[in-house]
Amino acid sequence: MSLEEKFDSAKDQVAGKAKEAEGKITGDESKEAEGKAQGFLGKVKDAITDVKDNVKDTVEGMKNDSEK
């Protein structure tokens, strides 16, 4: 996972938590839902990056195995 990807997903998760907390404090259900969605987006980005990294590692492993 690149540093940029880590930062992007962490940013979404933190911003989502902040919006969710703001929504709970102010009673704004829309803001709370928006925060939950943004936090979920950050988690999805993490998962996608993990899958991408696993595929990359698998392909590199297959290349190395075929070169033997």
C-alpha positions in Angstrom: 0.0 0.0 0.0 1.5 3.3 -1.0 1.8 6.1 1.4 -0.6 8.2 -0.7 -3.2 5.4 -0.6 -2.8 4.9 3.2 -3.2 8.7 3.7 -6.3 8.8 1.5 -8.1 6.0 3.2 -7.1 7.3 6.7 -8.3 10.8 5.8 -11.7 9.4 4.8 -12.0 7.3 7.9 -11.1 10.2 10.2 -13.3 12.7 8.4 -16.1 10.3 8.5 -15.8 9.8 12.2 -15.7 13.5 12.8 -18.9 14.0 10.7 -20.6 11.1 12.4 -19.7 12.6 15.8 -20.9 16.1 14.8 -24.2 14.6 13.5 -24.7 12.8 16.8 -23.9 15.9 18.9 -26.1 18.2 16.9 -28.9 15.6 16.2 -28.3 15.9 12.5 -29.1 12.4 11.2 -28.1 13.3 7.7 -24.6 14.4 8.8 -24.3 11.3 10.9 -25.2 9.1 8.0 -22.8 11.0 5.7 -20.0 10.4 8.2 -20.7 6.7 8.5 -20.7 6.5 4.7 -17.4 8.3 4.4 -15.8 6.2 7.1 -17.0 3.1 5.3 -15.5 4.4 2.0 -12.2 4.7 3.8 -12.4 1.1 4.9 -13.4 0.0 1.4 -10.4 1.8 0.0 -8.2 -0.1 2.5 -9.7 -3.4 1.4 -9.2 -2.6 -2.3 -5.6 -1.6 -1.8 -5.0 -4.8 0.1 -6.5 -6.9 -2.7 -4.4 -5.0 -5.2 -1.3 -5.6 -3.2 -2.1 -9.3 -2.9 -2.6 -9.6 -6.6 0.6 -7.8 -7.3 2.5 -10.1 -4.9 0.9 -13.2 -6.5 1.8 -12.1 -10.0 5.4 -11.3 -9.0 5.6 -14.7 -7.3 4.3 -16.5 -10.4 6.9 -14.6 -12.5 9.7 -15.7 -10.2 8.4 -19.3 -10.2 8.3 -19.3 -14.0 11.9 -18.0 -14.3 13.3 -20.9 -12.3 
